[in-house]
Amino acid sequence: FPNHPANPENKEALEAICRAVRESGADLGIIFDTDGDRVSAVGPGGIPIARNEIVALAAALAVEDHPGGTVVTDSVTSNQLHDFLEGKLGFRHLRYQRGYKNVINKAKELRAAGEDAFLAIETSGHAAYSDNYYLDDGAYLAVQIVIKAAKLKVNKKDITSLMKGLKKPA
């Protein structure tokens, strides 16, 4: 779905939200695809939070509630994301097949076997948390981002501070 606004390949939509955040001086921007099941975000200064970054952010949002848990992602995530999830956040990272239903079903399978597979997410922004019954729900992730951003703002931090240490692939 290359024309969905939350798809990082949709450069026009992503550039528009980045520009809007920059020009307004906003702390955060949120962008959805047309049916609301994918989400990307934009941090202060118009910095996009998409692909590996949205996965890292979604995982970091749950670090207190799921210590040592498992994040199931699609297979195209970077080694840098893997290192961040396992080394920085202390999660187990399982790369799995492409397709949001595949990562969700794998997370459910692991959960049924007793593993805390709390997050199934693709770099496209499809995200499903166990806390939300593994619904593929971009709005749920967006609300989690907004809540955390508001809490961080009280301490003079922004949402990108949760991704500190995530290296970008070449």
C-alpha positions as CSV (number, residue, x, y, z in Angstrom):
1,F,0.0,0.0,0.0
2,P,2.5,2.6,-1.1
3,N,0.0,5.5,-1.1
4,H,-1.0,5.1,2.6
5,P,0.1,8.2,4.5
6,A,1.8,6.1,7.3
7,N,3.9,4.2,4.7
8,P,7.4,5.6,4.8
9,E,7.6,5.1,1.0
10,N,4.8,7.8,0.7
11,K,7.4,10.5,0.8
12,E,4.9,13.3,0.0
13,A,2.7,12.6,3.1
14,L,5.6,12.0,5.4
15,E,7.3,15.2,4.2
16,A,4.0,17.1,4.8
17,I,3.7,16.0,8.4
18,C,7.4,16.6,9.1
19,R,7.0,20.1,7.6
20,A,3.9,20.8,9.7
21,V,5.7,19.8,12.9
22,R,8.7,22.0,12.1
23,E,6.6,25.0,11.0
24,S,4.3,24.8,14.0
25,G,7.0,24.1,16.6
26,A,5.0,21.0,17.7
27,D,6.5,18.4,20.0
28,L,4.9,15.5,18.1
29,G,3.1,14.6,14.9
30,I,1.1,11.4,14.3
31,I,0.2,10.1,10.9
32,F,-2.1,7.2,10.1
33,D,-2.9,5.2,7.0
34,T,-6.5,5.4,5.7
35,D,-8.0,2.7,7.9
36,G,-6.0,3.5,11.0
37,D,-4.1,0.3,11.5
38,R,-0.7,1.7,10.6
39,V,1.0,4.7,12.3
40,S,4.2,6.7,12.1
41,A,5.2,9.6,14.2
42,V,7.3,12.7,13.9
43,G,9.4,14.1,16.7
44,P,10.4,17.6,17.5
45,G,12.1,19.4,14.6
46,G,10.2,17.3,12.1
47,I,12.3,14.2,12.5
48,P,10.4,11.2,11.2
49,I,9.8,8.2,13.5
50,A,9.2,5.4,11.0
51,R,10.5,1.9,10.0
52,N,13.1,0.8,12.6
53,E,12.4,3.8,14.7
54,I,8.7,3.1,15.1
55,V,9.5,-0.4,16.1
56,A,12.0,0.8,18.7
57,L,9.6,3.4,20.0
58,A,6.7,0.9,20.3
59,A,9.0,-1.5,22.2
60,A,10.4,1.2,24.5
61,L,6.9,2.3,25.5
62,A,6.4,-1.1,27.1
63,V,9.7,-1.6,28.7
64,E,8.4,-1.1,32.2
65,D,5.4,-3.4,31.8
66,H,7.2,-6.2,29.9
67,P,10.8,-6.5,31.2
68,G,12.6,-9.3,29.3
69,G,9.6,-9.7,26.9
70,T,9.7,-10.7,23.3
71,V,9.2,-8.4,20.3
72,V,8.2,-10.1,17.1
73,T,9.0,-8.1,13.9
74,D,9.0,-8.7,10.2
75,S,12.2,-9.9,8.7
76,V,13.4,-6.6,7.2
77,T,14.4,-5.0,10.5
78,S,18.0,-3.9,10.8
79,N,20.8,-5.4,12.9
80,Q,21.0,-2.0,14.6
81,L,17.3,-2.4,15.7
82,H,18.1,-5.9,16.9
83,D,21.0,-4.6,19.0
84,F,18.9,-1.8,20.5
85,L,16.0,-4.1,21.4
86,E,18.2,-6.8,23.0
87,G,21.2,-4.8,24.2
88,K,19.6,-1.5,25.3
89,L,16.0,-2.5,26.2
90,G,16.7,-6.1,27.4
91,F,14.1,-7.7,25.1
92,R,14.3,-10.8,23.0
93,H,13.9,-9.9,19.4
94,L,12.5,-12.4,16.9
95,R,12.6,-11.6,13.2
96,Y,9.8,-13.4,11.5
97,Q,8.0,-13.5,8.1
98,R,6.7,-10.4,6.3
99,G,3.0,-9.8,6.8
100,Y,1.3,-8.3,9.8
101,K,-0.9,-11.4,10.3
102,N,2.3,-13.6,10.3
103,V,4.0,-11.6,13.1
104,I,0.8,-11.4,15.1
105,N,0.1,-15.1,14.8
106,K,3.7,-15.9,15.8
107,A,3.5,-13.6,18.9
108,K,0.2,-15.3,19.9
109,E,1.8,-18.7,19.4
110,L,4.8,-17.7,21.7
111,R,2.4,-16.3,24.2
112,A,0.4,-19.5,24.3
113,A,3.7,-21.3,25.0
114,G,4.3,-19.1,28.0
115,E,6.6,-16.4,26.5
116,D,5.8,-12.8,27.1
117,A,5.6,-11.9,23.4
118,F,3.9,-8.6,24.1
119,L,4.5,-6.8,20.7
120,A,4.1,-7.9,17.1
121,I,5.1,-5.1,14.7
122,E,6.2,-4.5,11.2
123,T,8.4,-1.7,10.0
124,S,5.3,-0.5,8.0
125,G,3.8,0.6,11.3
126,H,1.4,-2.3,11.8
127,A,1.6,-2.9,15.5
128,A,-0.3,-5.3,17.8
129,Y,0.3,-5.4,21.6
130,S,-0.8,-8.3,23.8
131,D,-2.3,-5.6,26.2
132,N,-4.7,-4.8,23.4
133,Y,-5.5,-8.4,22.5
134,Y,-3.1,-8.4,19.5
135,L,-5.4,-6.1,17.5
136,D,-3.6,-4.5,14.6
137,D,-4.5,-1.0,15.8
138,G,-2.5,2.1,14.9
139,A,-4.7,4.2,17.1
140,Y,-3.7,2.2,20.2
141,L,0.0,2.8,19.5
142,A,-0.7,6.5,18.7
143,V,-2.4,6.9,22.1
144,Q,0.5,5.3,23.9
145,I,2.9,7.6,22.1
146,V,0.9,10.7,23.0
147,I,0.6,9.7,26.7
148,K,4.3,9.0,27.0
149,A,5.2,12.2,25.2
150,A,3.1,14.2,27.6
151,K,4.7,12.5,30.6
152,L,8.2,13.1,29.2
153,K,7.5,16.8,28.5
154,V,7.0,17.3,32.2
155,N,10.6,16.3,32.7
156,K,11.7,18.4,29.7
157,K,12.3,15.4,27.5
158,D,10.7,14.4,24.2
159,I,9.6,11.2,22.7
160,T,12.8,10.7,20.8
161,S,14.7,10.2,24.1
162,L,13.2,6.7,24.2
163,M,15.1,5.8,21.1
164,K,18.5,7.1,22.3
165,G,21.2,4.7,21.3
166,L,19.4,3.3,18.3
167,K,21.9,3.4,15.4
168,K,20.7,3.9,11.9
169,P,21.7,1.4,9.2
170,A,23.9,2.6,6.4
